[in-house]
Amino acid sequence: MVDAPQTDVTTLGECRIESPLGALAERQGTTRHYVHESDRVLLDDTVSLLGARTSDPPSFEPGGPRRRIYFDPSKIRVGIVTCGGLCPGLNDVIRGLVLSLTAHYGVTRILGFRNGYQGLVPRHGRSVMELTPQAVEYVNEHGGTILGTSRGNQDPEEIVDTLDQLGVNVLFVIGGDGSMRGAQRIAAAVAARDRRIAVVGVPKTIDNDIPYIGHSFGFQTAFGKATESLRAAHTEATAQPGGVGLVQLMGRHSGFIACYAALATNDADYVLIPEVPFALDGFLPHLRQRVATRGHALVVVAEGAGQEHLAELPAATDASGNKRLGDFGDFLRARILETFAAARQEVNLKYIDPSYVIRSVPANPYDSVYCLRLAQAAVHAAMAGRTDMVVGSWRGRFVHVPIPLVVSTRNQVDPDGDLWMSVLEATGQPTAFPAPHRAAAA
């Protein structure tokens, strides 16, 4: 359970400078649609959750412009870096940061570090990009990131050396949980040197697996794009006798894309996700029966599902320290074909894995709006001297969340939650696929 102190955000010092947006912030009070800077946003949202608390309930500092800020906009230099895998909306966030810094605060010196944290370490030889409103014009119409990206850890001490040498006062990190852990180490190195450099994150995860931020930008675009593959697989399956459509979607540890894409099309017969283990010897007979009864079936699988059925890979982790996953989709494809062949049951299987197509597309209009609002919230937080934190949307309110809290756990589909219940309702699949011998014993 999260305690109140865990939601406190680190600040660099007292805000003494009148903000260019001070008048705008002053006229706003807390309403259903806005939270005043002196107010807080509760973590818990039910009477029973609040009632279970024996001490002060945890709450988040609200996002938005402040009446007073910490940094003098005319004297600071800002850095922006994008890290990890691609995700729809990266360019939107970059553009939003640049436009908010220049148009609202008058910041004139903004640097883009290329290829992730490598761009902040001299030995990699990455050039630095000057970011201006002209440089980011129209970038939101394209997928990917104009700054490039990379995976892997870099020495935070070398990164702080670079920030010092370039006179950077604010570093915006756009990345996933590994990138946020890197930002946390950078913030710690800054604090150890007693420097006044704000490190603010805009959390990016196509899997939607970062907690306490509502949902991640690009997620809606991703599952929306994924529905195209589901529709194609369903069309193929219904067109042939014994048709089976098998679609593997992104989701290393969290099956949100698989769940939402399946609900969006409402054609899936099965959704397999990492959070809900299943017996393969129970699932395969059930699939055969479904095809025999209905003539076809659509199976949606998250990439991290079923790893317990695969052999261990020689290399345990990738460059970012993430556990390497086996290709369960391809494994399941082979097992389905073997099972139907052994039963002499006709099957026409089409397997689709659209992962890289999904993550490289431009953001849809909803995500574009969300990216811009997150970027604005990040700028307001940084200018007010907040550091070692990320911005997110909690219960519909933009908030500041400490990085130690967002990297303390992982957002996953709750097998006992309403999302998974909706998936079970939509697909009609059983709550579990017991192995045959277990079913006989019952």
C-alpha positions in Angstrom: 0.0 0.0 0.0 1.3 3.4 -0.9 1.8 5.8 2.0 1.5 9.6 1.8 5.3 10.4 2.0 5.8 8.2 -1.2 3.8 10.7 -3.2 5.9 13.8 -2.2 7.8 15.4 -5.1 11.3 16.7 -4.8 11.9 20.4 -5.4 15.1 22.3 -6.1 14.1 25.2 -3.9 11.7 28.0 -3.3 9.9 29.6 -6.2 10.6 33.3 -6.1 10.2 34.4 -9.8 7.0 35.7 -11.1 5.7 33.3 -13.8 4.7 34.5 -17.2 1.6 32.4 -16.7 1.0 33.7 -13.1 -2.2 35.6 -14.0 -3.7 32.5 -15.7 -2.9 30.3 -12.7 -4.2 32.9 -10.2 -7.7 33.1 -11.6 -8.2 29.4 -11.4 -9.6 27.6 -8.3 -10.3 24.0 -7.6 -13.3 22.7 -9.5 -14.4 19.4 -11.1 -12.2 20.4 -14.1 -9.2 22.0 -12.5 -7.1 21.6 -9.3 -5.5 24.6 -7.7 -1.7 24.4 -7.1 -2.3 24.4 -3.3 -4.7 21.5 -3.5 -4.0 17.7 -3.9 -5.4 14.8 -5.9 -6.2 11.8 -3.8 -4.7 8.4 -4.8 -7.7 6.4 -3.6 -11.1 7.0 -5.2 -13.6 4.9 -3.1 -15.0 5.2 0.4 -13.7 1.7 1.4 -10.2 2.4 0.2 -10.1 5.7 2.1 -11.6 4.1 5.1 -8.9 1.4 5.3 -6.3 4.2 5.8 -5.0 4.6 9.4 -3.0 7.7 8.5 -3.1 10.6 6.1 -4.3 9.4 2.7 -1.7 9.6 -0.1 -2.3 12.3 -2.7 -0.5 13.8 -5.7 0.6 17.3 -6.4 -1.5 18.7 -9.2 0.0 19.6 -12.6 -0.4 23.0 -14.3 1.2 26.4 -14.3 2.3 28.1 -11.1 2.1 31.7 -10.0 5.8 31.7 -9.1 8.6 29.6 -10.7 12.1 28.5 -9.8 14.0 29.1 -13.0 14.4 32.4 -14.8 13.4 31.5 -18.4 15.7 34.0 -20.0 18.8 32.4 -18.4 18.3 28.7 -18.7 19.1 26.0 -21.2 16.9 22.9 -21.6 17.7 19.4 -22.9 15.4 16.8 -24.3 16.1 13.1 -24.8 14.0 10.1 -26.1 14.9 6.6 -25.0 13.9 3.0 -25.5 11.5 1.6 -28.1 9.4 3.6 -30.4 5.9 4.6 -29.5 3.2 6.7 -31.3 3.4 10.3 -30.1 7.1 10.8 -29.4 7.4 13.6 -31.9 4.2 15.2 -30.5 5.8 15.3 -27.0 9.0 16.8 -28.3 7.1 19.5 -30.2 4.8 20.2 -27.3 7.8 20.7 -25.0 9.5 23.1 -27.4 6.4 25.1 -28.1 5.4 25.4 -24.5 9.0 26.4 -23.5 9.3 29.0 -26.2 5.8 30.5 -26.6 4.8 30.6 -22.9 8.1 31.0 -21.0 10.4 32.6 -23.6 13.1 29.9 -23.3 15.4 30.3 -26.3 18.0 27.6 -25.8 16.7 24.0 -26.2 19.0 21.1 -27.1 17.9 17.7 -28.4 20.2 14.8 -27.5 20.3 12.1 -30.1 19.9 8.4 -29.8 18.8 8.3 -26.2 21.2 8.5 -23.3 24.1 7.8 -25.7 23.7 11.4 -26.8 24.7 12.6 -23.4 27.9 10.5 -23.3 30.8 12.0 -25.3 32.4 8.7 -26.3 29.4 7.8 -28.5 30.0 10.8 -30.7 26.3 11.8 -31.1 25.7 15.3 -32.3 23.4 17.7 -30.5 20.3 19.2 -32.2 19.1 22.7 -31.7 15.4 22.6 -31.1 13.4 25.6 -32.2 9.7 26.0 -33.2 10.8 25.9 -36.8 12.8 22.7 -36.2 9.7 20.9 -34.8 7.2 22.2 -37.3 5.1 19.3 -38.7 7.1 16.6 -36.8 3.9 15.5 -35.1 2.7 14.2 -38.5 5.3 11.5 -38.5 6.0 8.4 -36.4 9.2 7.7 -34.6 11.3 10.4 -33.0 13.4 13.1 -34.7 16.0 12.7 -31.9 16.5 9.0 -32.4 16.6 6.6 -29.6 18.7 3.7 -28.1 18.6 1.1 -25.3 21.1 0.4 -22.6 22.4 2.0 -19.5 24.9 4.9 -19.5 27.0 6.3 -16.7 24.9 8.9 -14.9 28.1 10.7 -13.8 29.2 11.2 -17.4 25.7 12.4 -18.2 25.8 15.0 -15.5 29.3 16.0 -16.7 27.7 16.8 -20.1 24.8 18.7 -18.6 27.3 20.8 -16.6 29.5 21.5 -19.5 26.6 22.5 -21.7 25.0 24.6 -19.0 21.7 22.6 -19.1 19.3 23.4 -16.2 16.4 21.2 -17.2 16.5 17.7 -18.7 13.3 16.2 -20.0 13.4 12.4 -20.4 10.8 10.7 -22.6 11.0 7.0 -22.1 9.7 3.8 -20.3 10.4 2.3 -16.9 14.1 1.6 -17.7 14.5 5.2 -18.9 12.9 6.5 -15.8 15.2 4.4 -13.7 18.0 6.1 -15.6 16.5 9.5 -15.0 16.3 8.6 -11.3 20.0 7.9 -11.3 20.8 11.1 -13.1 18.7 13.1 -10.5 20.6 11.3 -7.7 24.0 12.2 -9.3 22.8 15.8 -9.7 21.8 16.0 -6.0 25.1 14.4 -4.9 26.9 17.3 -6.6 24.5 19.8 -5.2 23.6 21.1 -8.7 20.4 22.8 -9.5 19.3 20.7 -12.5 15.7 19.6 -12.8 15.1 16.1 -14.2 11.5 15.6 -15.4 10.1 12.5 -17.1 7.3 12.1 -19.6 6.6 8.4 -19.3 6.4 6.4 -22.5 5.3 2.8 -22.7 3.4 1.3 -25.6 2.4 -1.6 -23.2 0.8 0.8 -20.8 2.7 -0.8 -17.9 3.9 2.3 -16.0 1.7 2.7 -12.9 0.1 5.9 -11.3 -0.1 7.8 -14.6 -3.6 6.9 -15.8 -2.5 5.6 -19.1 0.5 6.1 -21.3 0.6 8.3 -24.4 0.4 6.3 -27.7 -1.5 3.5 -26.1 -4.8 4.4 -27.7 -3.1 4.7 -31.1 -1.4 1.4 -30.6 -4.4 -0.7 -29.8 -6.4 1.2 -32.4 -3.8 0.2 -35.1 -3.8 -3.4 -33.7 -7.5 -3.7 -34.4 -6.7 -3.7 -38.2 -4.7 -6.9 -37.8 -7.5 -8.5 -35.7 -10.1 -7.6 -38.4 -7.8 -9.1 -41.1 -7.2 -12.3 -39.1 -10.9 -12.6 -38.4 -11.8 -12.1 -42.1 -9.3 -14.8 -43.1 -10.6 -17.2 -40.5 -14.2 -16.9 -41.5 -13.5 -17.3 -45.2 -12.1 -20.8 -44.9 -13.2 -24.1 -43.3 -11.5 -24.6 -40.0 -10.2 -21.1 -40.1 -8.0 -19.9 -37.2 -6.7 -16.4 -37.0 -3.8 -16.0 -34.6 -2.5 -12.4 -33.8 0.4 -11.7 -31.5 0.5 -8.1 -30.1 3.0 -6.2 -28.0 2.8 -6.7 -24.3 5.9 -8.1 -22.5 4.5 -8.2 -19.0 1.1 -6.4 -19.4 -1.6 -7.5 -21.8 -3.4 -4.2 -22.2 -3.0 -3.9 -25.9 -4.3 -7.4 -26.5 -7.3 -6.7 -24.2 -8.3 -3.4 -25.6 -7.8 -4.4 -29.2 -10.0 -7.5 -28.6 -12.7 -5.4 -27.0 -12.5 -2.8 -29.8 -13.3 -5.4 -32.5 -15.3 -7.7 -30.3 -14.5 -10.7 -32.6 -11.9 -12.5 -30.6 -12.7 -15.9 -29.2 -9.6 -16.1 -26.9 -7.2 -13.5 -25.4 -4.0 -14.9 -23.8 -2.0 -12.4 -21.6 1.0 -12.7 -19.3 -1.1 -11.9 -16.2 -3.3 -15.0 -16.6 -1.4 -18.3 -16.8 -3.1 -21.1 -18.7 -2.6 -24.8 -19.3 -1.7 -25.3 -23.0 -3.1 -28.8 -22.9 -6.3 -27.3 -21.7 -6.5 -24.5 -24.2 -5.8 -26.5 -27.4 -8.7 -28.9 -27.0 -11.0 -26.0 -26.2 -9.8 -24.3 -29.4 -10.5 -27.4 -31.5 -14.0 -27.7 -30.0 -14.7 -24.0 -30.7 -13.6 -24.4 -34.4 -15.6 -27.6 -34.7 -18.7 -25.8 -33.3 -18.4 -22.4 -35.0 -16.3 -23.1 -38.0 -13.6 -20.6 -37.1 -11.8 -18.9 -34.2 -9.7 -15.8 -33.5 -6.9 -16.0 -31.0 -5.2 -12.8 -29.7 -2.0 -13.3 -27.7 0.3 -10.8 -26.0 4.0 -11.4 -26.6 4.7 -12.1 -23.0 2.0 -14.7 -22.6 2.9 -18.4 -22.3 6.6 -17.9 -21.6 6.3 -20.8 -19.1 5.8 -23.1 -22.0 9.0 -22.1 -23.8 12.6 -23.1 -23.2 15.0 -20.6 -21.5 16.9 -18.4 -23.9 20.7 -18.4 -23.8 20.9 -14.7 -23.3 18.8 -13.8 -20.3 18.5 -10.1 -20.8 18.7 -7.4 -23.5 20.8 -4.2 -23.6 18.3 -2.5 -21.3 18.3 -5.3 -18.7 14.9 -6.6 -19.8 14.3 -10.3 -19.7 14.5 -11.7 -23.2 11.3 -13.4 -24.3 10.8 -16.4 -26.5 8.5 -16.1 -29.5 5.3 -17.7 -28.0 3.2 -16.7 -31.0 5.3 -18.8 -33.4 5.4 -21.6 -30.9 1.6 -21.5 -30.4 1.1 -21.5 -34.2 3.1 -24.7 -34.5 1.3 -26.4 -31.6 -2.1 -25.5 -33.0 -1.2 -27.1 -36.3 0.2 -30.2 -34.6 -2.9 -30.6 -32.4 -5.4 -30.3 -35.3 -3.3 -32.6 -37.4 -3.1 -35.2 -34.7 -6.9 -35.1 -34.3 -7.3 -35.2 -38.1 -9.3 -32.0 -38.0 -9.1 -29.5 -40.8 -7.4 -26.2 -40.0 -6.5 -23.1 -42.0 -4.3 -20.9 -39.8 -3.2 -17.4 -40.5 -0.6 -15.9 -38.2 0.0 -12.1 -38.0 2.5 -10.3 -35.8 2.2 -6.5 -36.5 4.3 -5.3 -33.6 6.7 -2.9 -35.5 3.8 -1.6 -37.7 1.9 -0.6 -34.5 4.6 1.2 -32.7 6.0 3.2 -35.6 2.8 5.0 -36.7 1.9 8.7 -35.9 -0.3 9.4 -33.0 -4.0 9.6 -33.5 -5.9 12.8 -32.6 -6.7 11.7 -29.1 -3.1 10.8 -28.3 -1.8 14.0 -30.0 -3.9 16.0 -27.6 -2.8 13.9 -24.6 0.9 14.3 -25.7 0.6 18.0 -25.9 -1.1 18.3 -22.5 1.6 16.0 -20.9 4.3 18.1 -22.5 2.7 21.3 -21.1 2.4 19.8 -17.6 6.1 18.7 -17.7 7.2 22.2 -18.7 5.2 23.8 -15.9 6.7 21.3 -13.4 10.2 21.8 -14.5 10.0 25.6 -14.5 8.7 25.4 -10.9 11.8 23.4 -9.9 10.3 20.0 -9.6 12.7 17.1 -10.2 13.0 13.3 -10.0 9.4 13.1 -11.1 7.1 12.3 -14.1 3.8 13.8 -15.2 0.7 11.7 -15.7 -3.1 11.8 -15.5 -4.7 10.4 -12.4 -8.5 10.1 -12.2 -8.7 12.6 -15.0 -6.4 15.1 -13.3 -2.9 16.0 -14.4 -0.5 15.3 -11.6 3.2 15.1 -10.5 4.4 11.6 -9.6 7.8 10.8 -8.0 10.0 8.6 -10.2 10.7 6.2 -7.2 7.0 5.5 -7.0 6.5 4.8 -10.8 9.4 2.4 -11.0 8.5 0.6 -7.8 6.0 -1.7 -9.5 4.4 -2.5 -12.8 0.9 -1.7 -14.2 -0.7 -4.9 -15.2 -4.1 -6.3 -16.1 -5.8 -7.4 -12.9 -7.2 -10.9 -13.3 -9.8 -10.0 -10.8 -10.5 -6.5 -12.3 -13.3 -5.2 -14.5 -11.1 -5.0 -17.6 -10.4 -8.8 -17.7 -14.0 -9.4 -16.7 -15.0 -7.5 -19.9 -12.6 -9.6 -22.0 -14.1 -12.8 -20.6 -17.6 -11.5 -21.3 -16.7 -10.5 -24.9 -14.8 -13.6 -25.8 -16.8 -16.2 -24.0 -13.6 -18.0 -23.1 -13.5 -19.8 -19.7 -11.8 -18.2 -16.7 -9.2 -21.0 -16.8 -8.0 -23.8 -19.1 -7.3 -26.7 -16.8 -5.1 -29.5 -18.1 -7.2 -32.6 -19.2 -6.1 -34.8 -16.2 -7.1 -32.0 -13.8 -10.5 -31.8 -15.5 -10.9 -35.5 -15.2 -10.0 -35.5 -11.5 -12.5 -32.8 -10.8 
